[in-house]
Amino acid sequence: MTFSIIGTGMYVPPKIVTNDDLSKTLDTNDEWIRQRVGVQRRHVCTGETTAELAYQAALRALENSGCTPEDLDLIICSTISGDLVSPALACVVQKMLGASCPAYDVNSACSAFLFLLETAAGYFARGKVKKVLAIGAERMSKLLDWQDRGTCVIFGDGAGAAVLASGEGYIDSTISTKGNDEVIRVPAFAGESPYSTLEPERPFIRMQGQETFKYAVNAMCSDISKLMQNNRLTAEDIAYVVPHQANKRIIDLACMRLRIPIKKFYVNIQEYGNTSSASIPIALDELNRKGLLKRGDNLILSAFGAGESNASCLLKW
Amino acid sequence: MVFEKVSKIIAEKINCDASELTADTKFADLGIDSLDVTELVMNIEDEFSIELEVDSSLASIGDLVNLVESKLK
């Protein structure tokens, strides 16, 4: 026994920041950002917390699934940009929903939503749960150095959620981690210990752009090829590939190397930027609500991020 | 030999005649940005079955050829 996705939801804060807005304070411009990243605008939190984004996405996913918080056996969340170090984001969302099931977070950076699905699959396999709420929620705006034009133009805030129920929809998956803490790095708050001799690092996201690009394309291509080969699928058998929305150029090159038509890749980075672990559930909810998915469709979700940590899965809708 | 293969890979990417390319040709002059350079590096890795580190110091075709040659030694 595994699970099927029976409901999806997303939420982004209403404040929109366009490329032109950014070019007022940074040495950048709309053309450069569109051409290099593929982002046109992003939604950014003003007064909203990460937990509120997660809660709103969760409400929508629950409503879409026809479930109530009392039906849930587990809440799992992913975030690298939570409001609190402790308790976990999932605990705060649990309180907001009024749920009573266990709740905890899984940290695997941008690919974490797929690690949540893999975690949930273990519970379903052991028959420990019937309904699970998985949420990816990110307030990336608080992790950005807004003076660094190389990173701050890329990211946005938002949350996506899915309700999983016992079923046979999670067909196959692949996850891997390389033990790399250099290529993408977000240092934590250094603290104020009078005994610490460590040099404090600024707590903002840093990326080696070219190494990230190479790693991301290679990870997506190898994960997706592996799933297709293992399950004897051709590009024609796939309804949609839902890639992590990190950079349109990564998606374009992966698509070319995989020889899967670009129309099969769902892309919404132009609207939201890179929302880290929220990007895949947001995209999934858009596909679902636009009526683009039919029962029985094969979907491949594919994500990569800091760690270097990547995961892909094959879902039957 | 490395130069010819690298030039051919670049020419294919930007649809130009490989004979127009020299070691001194700058990527910026060909309209090749840093992500395009990364893509070229990946194609070269496939061609030579090697692994290369890519960073912003790769500015010309000669830089890329030197990098490949250093790995083949």
HADDOCK unambig.tbl for C-alpha pairs under 7 A between the chains (distance, minus, plus):
assign (segid A and resid 210 and name CA) (segid B and resid 34 and name CA) 6.93 0.50 0.50
assign (segid A and resid 210 and name CA) (segid B and resid 35 and name CA) 6.23 0.50 0.50
assign (segid A and resid 210 and name CA) (segid B and resid 38 and name CA) 6.00 0.50 0.50
assign (segid A and resid 210 and name CA) (segid B and resid 54 and name CA) 6.33 0.50 0.50
assign (segid A and resid 210 and name CA) (segid B and resid 55 and name CA) 6.24 0.50 0.50
assign (segid A and resid 211 and name CA) (segid B and resid 54 and name CA) 6.27 0.50 0.50
assign (segid A and resid 214 and name CA) (segid B and resid 38 and name CA) 6.50 0.50 0.50
